[in-house]
Amino acid sequence: IDTGNTRYNFYAYTDTAEKNDCSTDTVSLDWFLELDEGHRVYASAFSAAGNIYFGTSTAETEDPCESQDEDGNNGKIYVVDAEEGTVIENVVVGNIRVSPLVDDEHLYVKTTDGSIVTFGGDGYNNEVIMGADVDTSVRSWKELSD
């Protein structure tokens, strides 16, 4: 793979088909996000509270466990609005090869050097908001490259 000239994209689709219905006419593209040049996705995304979280790696290798490229650990953690597909935040934290985790209003990311990076406020054991009306739908994504 020519990672310097390959652009990965992150796609979000809506599938309105009933269970076990494999009709392709019920699937529509909601949005897509072109990642920064050289960034590759090795781990599954995580969704919570209306956002999608995923990490990238810039390692110049087919081995996702490689810790860094010539320029260092330039992988990012992306926070994307699940409905709109807009990037809320993308922060360089080092190459990511493990899915991020969201718990109690905190985001946890393990980098290739084994360190855990945490985003969120100082508060823990936050109150849970209950009693809201819930509208559910199935959302899925697939990482592809050119």
C-alpha positions in Angstrom: 0.0 0.0 0.0 1.3 3.4 -0.9 0.3 5.0 2.4 1.5 8.5 1.5 -0.9 8.7 -1.5 -3.7 6.6 -0.2 -6.7 8.3 1.4 -9.0 6.2 3.7 -12.7 7.1 4.0 -15.2 6.5 6.8 -18.7 5.8 5.5 -22.1 5.9 7.4 -25.1 4.2 5.8 -28.8 3.8 6.8 -30.4 0.5 6.2 -34.2 0.6 6.5 -34.8 -3.0 5.5 -36.6 -5.4 7.9 -34.5 -8.2 9.5 -33.3 -10.8 7.0 -34.2 -8.6 4.0 -31.1 -8.1 1.9 -32.5 -5.6 -0.5 -29.9 -3.0 -1.6 -32.6 -0.4 -2.4 -33.2 0.1 1.3 -29.6 1.2 1.9 -28.6 4.9 1.5 -25.3 6.7 2.2 -25.7 9.2 5.0 -22.3 10.8 4.9 -18.6 10.0 4.5 -15.4 11.4 6.0 -12.1 11.5 4.1 -9.3 10.9 6.6 -6.0 12.8 6.7 -3.4 11.6 4.2 -1.5 8.6 5.5 -3.9 7.8 8.3 -5.2 4.2 8.4 -7.8 2.6 10.6 -6.9 -0.8 12.2 -9.5 -1.1 15.1 -13.3 -0.9 15.3 -15.0 2.3 16.0 -17.0 2.9 19.2 -20.3 4.8 19.4 -21.7 6.5 22.4 -23.9 9.5 23.2 -24.4 10.4 19.5 -20.8 10.4 18.6 -18.5 7.9 16.9 -14.9 7.5 18.2 -12.1 5.8 16.3 -8.3 6.0 16.1 -5.8 6.0 13.2 -2.2 5.0 12.6 0.4 6.6 10.4 2.8 3.6 10.6 4.5 2.9 7.2 4.0 -0.8 7.5 1.5 -3.6 6.9 1.9 -4.5 10.6 -0.6 -2.5 12.7 1.5 -3.3 15.8 4.3 -1.2 14.4 4.7 1.6 16.9 5.8 4.5 14.7 6.7 5.8 11.3 9.7 8.0 10.3 7.9 11.1 11.7 6.9 9.5 15.0 3.5 8.4 16.4 1.2 10.6 14.5 -2.0 8.6 14.8 -5.2 10.5 15.8 -8.3 9.9 17.8 -11.4 11.1 15.9 -14.6 12.2 17.5 -17.4 12.5 14.8 -21.0 13.5 15.1 -22.9 10.3 14.2 -25.8 12.2 12.7 -24.0 14.8 10.6 -20.6 13.2 10.0 -18.8 16.3 11.1 -15.5 16.0 13.0 -16.0 17.4 16.5 -12.3 16.8 17.4 -9.2 15.0 16.1 -6.2 14.9 18.4 -2.8 13.5 17.7 -2.3 10.9 20.5 0.0 8.3 18.8 -0.8 5.4 16.6 -4.0 3.6 17.6 -4.6 -0.2 17.1 -7.2 -0.8 19.8 -10.8 0.4 19.8 -11.4 3.4 22.0 -13.8 3.1 25.0 -16.3 5.6 26.3 -17.4 5.3 29.9 -18.9 7.7 32.4 -18.3 10.7 30.1 -14.6 9.8 29.6 -12.8 8.6 26.5 -10.0 6.0 27.0 -7.5 5.3 24.2 -4.6 2.8 24.4 -1.7 3.7 22.1 0.9 1.4 20.6 3.5 2.2 23.3 1.0 0.9 25.9 0.0 4.2 27.5 -3.6 5.0 28.2 -4.8 8.5 27.1 -7.9 9.8 28.8 -10.2 12.6 27.7 -13.0 14.1 29.8 -13.6 16.2 32.9 -12.5 15.6 36.5 -15.9 14.2 37.6 -16.6 10.5 37.8 -19.8 8.6 38.8 -21.9 11.1 36.9 -25.7 11.1 37.2 -27.5 9.1 34.6 -30.2 11.0 32.8 -33.3 8.8 32.6 -36.9 9.1 31.3 -36.2 10.4 27.8 -38.1 9.2 24.7 -35.9 7.0 22.6 -35.9 6.8 18.8 -33.8 3.8 17.7 -32.3 3.0 14.4 -29.5 0.8 13.1 -26.4 2.6 12.0 -23.3 0.9 10.6 -20.1 1.9 9.0 -17.3 0.3 7.0 -13.7 1.4 6.5 -12.5 1.3 2.9 -9.4 2.7 1.1 -8.8 3.8 -2.4 
